[in-house]
Amino acid sequence: LVAGAKREPPARTTRIIHPARSAPADFAALAVPTYRASTILFDDLEALDNPYPGQYRYGIHGTPTARELELRLADIEGAHSVVLAPSGLAAISLTMLALLRPGDHLLLTASVYGPTRELAEGLLAELGVETTPYEPTIGAGIAPLIRDNTRLVWCESPGSITMEIQDVPAIAAAAHARSVPVAIDNSYGAGLLFDAFAAGADLSIQALSKYQGGHSDLLMGSVATRDQALGKKLRRTHYALGLSVSPDECSLVLRGLKTLDVRLRHVGRSALAIAEWLAGREEVTAVLHPALADCPGHNIWKRDWSGSAGLFSVIFGNWSRDRVVAFVEALELFGIGYSWGGAHSLVLAFRDLDRPTPELGPLLVRLNIGLEDPADLIADLEQAITQSSR
Ligand SMILES: Cc1ncc(COP(=O)(O)O)c(C=O)c1O
């Protein structure tokens, strides 16, 4: 290096890092560009010290790609603000950590997503938060369970695996009478099939990994609210935890949103046809699908929901566990794997499930209906029922 030497123009190696900027003002593409950023430059130190409200400051707090996704999700749910988290589970823990403090009490629906229950029983318990599980169909009966130190009522409707539809308006009315906010894991409805805010919920959590992403290739979650004070608590906790989402994945979710409604309608129709076919089979003792009468809370679904999605469960109450395993493993179009909401049909069965009863839990099979032709899926289920009897 030559001290004091000045090059005009800068070296190629410097120009690679400091290119001339080109802003494509008339490039009206339909897709939202993917803006990757950790550092975001300020014009001067004055701008760094006095950012205007909403100014981009650092990648962790948002990029134009993430902000666009937040805005579109807020629009779908009719929320005032949305925060993004790296997974659905992270959105759940963010909400809990934003609202609960040592000595607080949490009411948690008993058919909650397993890792949510583990969060309550593990980390939250260690932090001094006490949790009481309640029956998902409790409705207005939740009132006597609310204590002076209850700080959050958690709903999930339909419940994970056992699919109970909750009377969210009745639960919210009881909670609000005691000034307790209500959060709902609203992932099944994807913000389209169930209006969480009209039902009285204060926070709507989405596992965007499911229907919004829609292709089983990303993880993301969101928390939406209309309440400014709750929004502030969420942002503060989001900041403290350093929760960041990749703009690349935001761009995939933005793309998924464009087909969300048509995909949801398709899987909704297919799943209902398949559920009805299963309900007519003698091997099946119950089909837990919100649109069918076997499903606890079916009447509430008729009252509060505009449709059903692609996830439901079937109970083979007269089978052995071995036959359930043989059936699941004989399926060819249904992959064995976690999650749901993508294009592929999936199946799960659970050895130690204690709902709806410890006897029936291991005989329950959960199906995620994907975008395949429903006739092929029915043929696959039929051949697996036959195979499993051998
Ligand atoms: C109801 C429900 N909520 C939340 C989640 C968590 O989402 P993620 O997989 O993005 O963490 C899941 C995942 O299976 C789920 O089924």
The ligand as an SDF file (V2000), in Angstrom:
LIG
                    3D

 16 16  0  0  0  0  0  0  0  0999 V2000
  -51.3430  -25.9750   15.0680 C   0  0  0  0  0  0  0  0  0  0  0  0
  -49.8930  -25.7060   14.8890 C   0  0  0  0  0  0  0  0  0  0  0  0
  -49.3790  -24.5670   15.3590 N   0  0  0  0  0  0  0  0  0  0  0  0
  -48.0780  -24.2810   15.2350 C   0  0  0  0  0  0  0  0  0  0  0  0
  -47.2210  -25.1450   14.6100 C   0  0  0  0  0  0  0  0  0  0  0  0
  -45.7690  -24.7810   14.5370 C   0  0  0  0  0  0  0  0  0  0  0  0
  -45.3830  -24.3460   13.3000 O   0  0  0  0  0  0  0  0  0  0  0  0
  -43.8710  -24.5030   12.8300 P   0  0  0  0  0  0  0  0  0  0  0  0
  -43.7150  -25.8830   12.3190 O   0  0  0  0  0  0  0  0  0  0  0  0
  -43.7210  -23.4400   11.7920 O   0  0  0  0  0  0  0  0  0  0  0  0
  -43.0080  -24.2110   14.0340 O   0  0  0  0  0  0  0  0  0  0  0  0
  -47.6950  -26.3410   14.0850 C   0  0  0  0  0  0  0  0  0  0  0  0
  -46.7690  -27.2660   13.3870 C   0  0  0  0  0  0  0  0  0  0  0  0
  -47.0610  -28.4050   13.1260 O   0  0  0  0  0  0  0  0  0  0  0  0
  -49.0740  -26.6400   14.2350 C   0  0  0  0  0  0  0  0  0  0  0  0
  -49.5890  -27.7840   13.7800 O   0  0  0  0  0  0  0  0  0  0  0  0
  1  2  1  0
  2  3  1  0
  2 15  2  0
  3  4  2  0
  4  5  1  0
  5  6  1  0
  5 12  2  0
  6  7  1  0
  7  8  1  0
  8  9  2  0
  8 10  1  0
  8 11  1  0
 12 13  1  0
 12 15  1  0
 13 14  2  0
 15 16  1  0
M  END
$$$$
